[in-house]
Amino acid sequence: MSGLMQDWPLTLDRILEHAQRWHGDREIVTRSIEGPITRCGYADIHRRARQMSNALLDLGIRPGERVATLAFNTSRHLEAWYAIMGAGGVCHTLNPRLFIEQLVYIVNHAQDQVLLADTVCVPLLRAILPRCPGVRQVILLTDEAHMPADFEALAYESWIGRYGADCKWGGFSEESPAGLCYTSGTTGEPKGVMYSHRSNYLHMLLSVMPDILGISARDTVLAIVPMFHANAWGLAFAVPAVGARFVLPGACLDGASVYELLEKESVTIAAGVPTVWQGLLQHVEREGLRFSSLRRIICGGSACPESLLRAYQQRYGIEVRHAWGMTEMSPIGTLNPPASLDELALKPGRVPCGIDMTLVDDDGRPVPFDGRTFGRLKVRGHSVVRRYFRREDEELLDADGYFDTGDIATIDPAGFLQITDRAKDVIKSGGEWISSIEIENAAVAHAKAALAAVVGVPDAKWGERPLLLVQLKSGVTATPQEFLQHLEGRIPRWWMPATVEFVEAIPLGATGKVDKKVLRAQRAEAAEAGSKVDVAAGPSPGKLR
Ligand code: AMP
């Protein structure tokens, strides 16, 4: 016997149907790629998305086929998501910051049929399209007036303008595929995570909970996290679902542009990676500015340094919610709402209902939740990956249905997670694990540091020792000793970096995180050339445990 409730498949078209019916005039504000700020309502997004669905169906897109986007956060991109998913297609978000080789691989692997792109991505398209024969049609997300002269593509506005808004959405199983996002691929080939309508719908319900994003119809939400990064943290579903005002920053994510949008549009909640908050903070401090409407920042994607938390929360009275997640989790894993503005959310927090996690040692044995013992973090839940796309014969889950995140973490007795490293970044010294993230967080709290990164370097005695690389703020100088002194008492003595080096720029990956793969390659290259630039050896490391 089944329950006796209505059959209401959890498909994503229902979210925009809801938003247009009950919050139709609620504004979506975009810093357009063309430059000006544009405004429309959920009813407009809904109408135009349905026009686009008709246009896609006319192009022959069938259920489950992939339509790619190569675009920044704009209302047109939002329309595209709903148009593709509503018509039963799969919206494949491509990250324009990836290397050409990676993009070519991903487009071909995903078998993308149609590609919608911002005009600023035309140089990239010129490089990748000749090597992506499966792409049948390219559409530029602009109007005729802004089309580049010598590029073969349709202009979005005139393309959808040829179609009516009468279109049947949904009507398929909630298990149907809806979105596709490839992981940043720090090891091996990028892997595709295929979200279903159901997984994204349930993730939306999970994400709006008060202790998670905690957004409501009264909020104005700025999505700085790009729509091509990790399912846009689910914001493209959560914000319309609650009828909040939505602000989309286009391609301008520098401190000054973000600040201008925050203030002019009276943003109350904004979400992005730590590097964005770092850039905004530097701008605000340099110009002596204040925040008048912003009350909460969601900071995730990589570890949020304590100095950043402290600055926003204690200096500006803005609540910082530290989040952990990954593309494979749609992406929310844990969040940490501080109990009050006096309390810093140093750890990225606890899981919401719908996600379960565990820690195991190298032999797969459970590790105690004592806040001290490191273990491999494994997760399961309704919005966690089961298999990678077109790698269906690869078993990802263990016998209990857990997915190994590749992160090393501790969990304390109250259930608060602390990520100590990616498994491949953890430093093994004298048989013990050293957390590169904790050293980085402590180092970046130094007033002269703009960015810090820690990698393991081979050591004859201890196996590996930490090397601290620092990118200084512009115009300042520092000595390695200053940094070593600063670290005293902030990290265990035996974690003290063997060496401190100052570098011009710490490489950031396609999603704004420190790219340790590139860092290691740069160092290996420098070592080979025998040219150790800017190297300054610090004192010998403290006595190891
Ligand atoms: P991605 O799928 O590109 O979003 O990358 C996910 C990975 O980013 C995770 O597995 C973590 O290694 C890292 N990450 C995300 N959030 C945090 C956080 N709050 N602290 C430390 N690492 C994080």
Residues whose N, C-alpha, C, O or C-beta is under 5 A from the ligand:
A	BS01	AMP	S184 A230 G300 G301 S302 A303 C304 A323 W324 G325 M326 T327 E328 P348 T405 D407 I419 R422
